Amino acid sequence: LSVVPESSLARKTLRSARPREQIRFEFTHDAGLMHQYCSMRENMFISVWGLKHFSGVKDRFDDISQVMVARKGLQVIAGGRLTISSPSRRVAMPMEGADFELEKMFPELDLAQHSYGEFSRLAILPEFRAGTVFPELAMRFIRKAVAEGVDFAFNMAPVPLARSYRQTMQLFGLNWHVCSKVAVPEREEFEGIKMMVSYMDLRSLRGKQLMNNPVSEAMRTLPLLVD
């Protein structure tokens, strides 16, 4: 990872993205917070993705994933989840199915020998989309994935969002690969929207590199508030 210059936009964003007193980020399965998060993601996927029949109700992946929400007081303003598959506990990712298996689609990564995960169901209220909530949410998820030993993190999203996520990660000197050559099968739930898979190699963020790199150091020092 390259050193981020003092005057860079990434460093300025990191400064402004420090946890604000009124916004709390936490991993949770609290029933009330989960209900708000599920309602919010349903509204977002309909209004932002353009889906007409999406249901955000709690599903089986929520139960096996690490769900993080950002909230002001008791109001959930953003959230997402991290699902992990490890050599000792293999689980299918939310994006996977009989028509799409990550190990087959990315043979060069040799995923059978690694822990990998998926960031999914990312959602944020409209009034917070232009601020620092999403970059901080992303940084905390990456830090959590690294702490859990995840080597590769994947995401599936509509093309414009995939490119937007890449731009956000580039602010912090992180390489988010948008895999335009990986064919995502059309599914009924996509309602004709073109989807794209992206991934990040997290192995370089471990150990000394994680401690010494300014971006990684900022990620490391962000406190994770867990009830």
C-alpha positions, -999 to +999 in steps of 0.1 A: +000+000+000+013+034-009+020+061+017-008+087+017+005+122+015-004+147+043-024+169+019-043+140+002-080+138+001-078+104+017-061+118+048-086+147+050-115+123+047-100+101+075-099+131+097-135+141+090-146+105+093-136+101+129-165+088+150-188+117+158-202+117+193-238+114+181-232+085+156-225+051+170-212+021+149-217-013+163-220-050+154-254-062+166-282-087+163-306-067+186-341-073+174-351-036+173-320-025+155-323-054+130-359-045+122-349-009+114-319-020+093-340-045+073-367-018+066-340+007+056-323-017+032-356-026+016-364+011+009-329+017-004-328-013-028-361-001-042-353+036-044-315+034-054-312+001-072-345+004-089-358-029-078-396-032-076-401-064-057-371-066-033-379-077+003-354-066+030-368-089+056-343-107+078-330-138+060-308-168+068-276-150+059-283-123+086-282-151+112-247-163+101-232-129+093-218-101+113-242-072+110-231-037+116-253-006+119-246+031+123-272+049+145-280+083+159-296+076+192-320+048+185-324+056+148-304+033+124-290+054+096-268+028+078-258-008+079-245-039+062-232-074+069-201-095+065-205-132+058-173-153+062-164-187+049-133-203+064-115-237+057-129-249+090-164-237+084-175-235+048-207-216+041-221-203+008-219-165+003-252-146-003-242-140-039-236-177-046-259-202-061-260-232-084-253-207-113-224-188-096-197-202-073-168-180-063-143-209-062-151-217-098-153-181-110-120-171-094-097-202-098-066-179-097-074-170-060-074-207-049-102-199-025-104-235-012-072-227+007-084-194+021-109-176+043-131-152+023-161-132+028-188-110+013-199-075+021-236-074+013-269-055+020-251-022+024-276+006+029-276+042+041-303+068+046-304+094+018-294+124+040-262+106+050-250+093+016-229+124+008-211+125+041-185+104+059-208+076+072-202+052+043-164+056+042-162+049+079-186+020+077-164+006+049-132+010+069-147-007+100-159-036+079-125-040+063-108-038+097-132-064+111-126-087+081-088-084+086-092-092+123-112-123+114-085-136+091-104-130+058-080-130+028-104-119+001-136-098+005-162-098-023-193-077-032-220-079-058-237-047-068-252-028-098-225-015-121-227+022-109-225+012-073-196-011-079-176+017-095-186+041-067-173+016-041-141+014-060-137+052-059-143+053-022-116+026-015-092+044-038-094+074-015-077+053+011-051+038-012-069+004-013-073-016-045-109-027-050-110-048-082-142-044-103-144-076-123-160-066-155-150-098-173-167-121-147-201-129-160-229-126-134-259-147-144-292-130-148-316-138-120-352-130-114-344-110-082-321-087-102-351-076-123-330-070-154-303-049-136-268-056-146-247-068-116-210-068-112-187-086-088-158-069-070-132-080-046-103-069-024-072-088-014-069-081+023-037-101+030-014-071+026-032-054+054-020-078+081+010-077+105+036-050+101+021-035+070-012-030+088+006-013+117+030+009+097+009+022+068-009+055+076-042+044+061-040+010+079-030+027+112-060+049+110-082+019+104-066+001+133-072+029+157-109+034+149-127+019+179-153-008+173-182-002+196-198-036+204-227-041+229 
